[in-house]
Amino acid sequence: MTLSTPRYSGELLSADQAAARLGVRKATLYAYVSRGLLTAVADPAQTRQSRYPAWEVDRLRQGRRDRPCATPELQGTLFDGLPLLDTQLTGVVDGDIVVRGRSLVPWARQVSLEEAAAVLWGVRPEAAFSGPAPLLPAVWHTMADQLQDADPASRAVALWGVAMPHLNGGVHLQGDDLAAALGRHLRVFVACWLAKAPADTPLHLQVAQAWRVPEPGHDALRLALVLCADVMTNLMGLSSRMVASVQGSLAACLLASLTYGFARLSGGEFEAVEAMFDEVEATGSLASVAAAHRARGDALPGIHHHLFVRGDPRAAALVQAATALGSEAASWLAPEADGSPMHPTLDFGLVALRRALKAPRQAALMLAHLPRAAGTMAQALEQRAHGRRMWVQARYVGPRPGRAVPR
């Protein structure tokens, strides 16, 4: 039996409780934390003590039961969400998202997507973005015009395929040549999602112009793009790293990431969240909508992410930005009748902002994926720097060949 990971559990265990539930000493518990198998959450009431998410403890306990071997923590890594690799790019530290040592949300309030991308890539912003806008062939522009009404993800894949032969992002690039190539890739990637010709104006203004967002919403768009510039090392980042490890080009790494625009379980619950917003606007109460979902046995989309016991800081920043533009979404998030918190996810925050900006219906999906080229290429660069090819091995558990069964 494999324990499924719940969408959220607000229960936090003390060290004694967690160790008892796992059946280990506290020293072993601390070793799990140091190896990244368990998250230590600062206790606001006692700053010198930590607490541990109950769902992580239960998942680890079940993993130890299911894999009674010498190194149980390694066997189900891809399926159990345990750490696969080390990174210096982006991660969750005590509930906060950190980008190369910077606390993401306050930093995102100050920088552009271009500046954030340069930090992720470890290059000079002027080297990456001072050049003219990339030029693409006439066939790209013709297709962009023809695909204006197409599904954005499908359109981006089609246009990216046409653009790829005209981008130079091989493993031989170094220094400012690499920085310039990274900048060109990001500008073209944005152009493919928007189906607009690449430009040298700030990227958030290109998005604003494409969606006809008035000036008061421009800064909120800039914030959203920076908040979504990297997705930490999830399956999308892992895919780009795997391509990079076998010397794939930057364009090939980005192509691998584009497929996640079609996956609901990779941050693609936007339509479900949009439908929930429709319900709440009709009833006036998120609590009543949540109760209706529970009565049907359905999970409430856009509420609670298992990585963020106290809520996703990106979502909180986006809801705040949406509120400043007239959204009522923040008022829906009061604790439920039993006192359970209603922590919004990134999907919730992006949909709230999308509606406040009166942007196209699929703009939340685009805001999540369009800037991720910055983080995807950072993941690819970090993997290139490791210089090691990634391998995947499977353990055969099917039937073994034997004598023919008598008839």
C-alpha positions, 0 to 999 in steps of 0.5 A: 500500500502506498500512502497518498499525499494529502493536499494539505494538513495543518497539523504540526508535530513536536519533535517528540511526537514526530519521533514517536510516530516514526519509531525513531530517536530524535537524533534520527529525526534530525538526520531526516531533516538534514537529508531533506526528507523532512521539513522543520517548521519554526514554532512561532510560540517557541522560536528555539523549537521546530515542528514537523508537518504531520503529512510528511511524517506519515509519508516518511513512515509509510515509505519506511514500511513499504521499502524495507531495504538498506537505503529505503529513502532512495527507492521511491524518490520519483513517486514519493517527492523526496529530494532528487538533487541539490540546487543553489537556485530556488527552494523552500526554507522555513516556509519562505521561498528563497532565490539564490539567497533572496527572499522571493516576495520582497525581492519580486516587488523591486525587480523586473523579469529581466533582472530576475532572470539575470540573477537566476542565470548568473549573468549581467542583465545588460549582457542578456538584454541590451541587444535588439529584439530577435528576428524570426522568419516570415513563416513564424509571423504568418503562423502567429497571425493564424493562431491568434485564437488557438489554445495558448499552450498549443500555440506556444508549442507550434510557434516554438518549434518554428523558432527553434532552428533560429536560436543558438543555445548550444553547450559551447556558449560562454560569458556574454555570448551565453548571456545574449543567447539566454536573453534571446531565448526568453524574449522569443519564448514570451513571443510564442506564448503571446503570439506577438513579434519579439520586442525589446520593451520590458517583458511585463509591458509586452504582456500588458499590451497584448492583453490590453491591461491599463497602466494601473495593472502593469506593476502587478503583472511585473510582480506576477512574472517575477514570482513565477520565474522559477518553479523550484526543482519540480518535474518541469525543471527536472525535465529540462535538466535531463535534456541538458545533461545529454547536451541538449540545447537551451531551446530543447530544454525549453521545449521539454518544459512546454509540455507541462502547459497541458498538465493539470497536476503540474500547476494547471488547475486554473480552469477548476479555480476559475469555476470555483471563483464563478461559484463564489461570486454567485453565492458570496461565500467561499466557505459554502462552496468549500462545504459543497465540495466536501459533501461531494467528496471533491477537493477544493481547488486553489486552497492549500498546498502541501509544501506550504503549511502556513500558505504559499507566500507567492499566492498571498502577494498576488491576492494582495495585488489583486485586492489593490485592483479591486478584487474581493478574493481576500475577503473570501479567505477567512478561516472556516467554521472549525477554525481551519485556515484557508491558505490560497495556492499560486493558482488561486492568486493568479486567477484572482489577479487575472480577474482583477486585470480583466485579462483573457480567461487563460491568462492565469495559465500563461502567467504561470508558464510564460516567465518560467523560461527563466527558471527552466534555463537556469535549471539547465545551466546548473545541470550543465555546470554539474557536467554529469549525465543523468540516468534513470534505472528501473527495477524489473518486477514482472514475470520471469521466463520459465517453462511453458505451461502445460495445456 
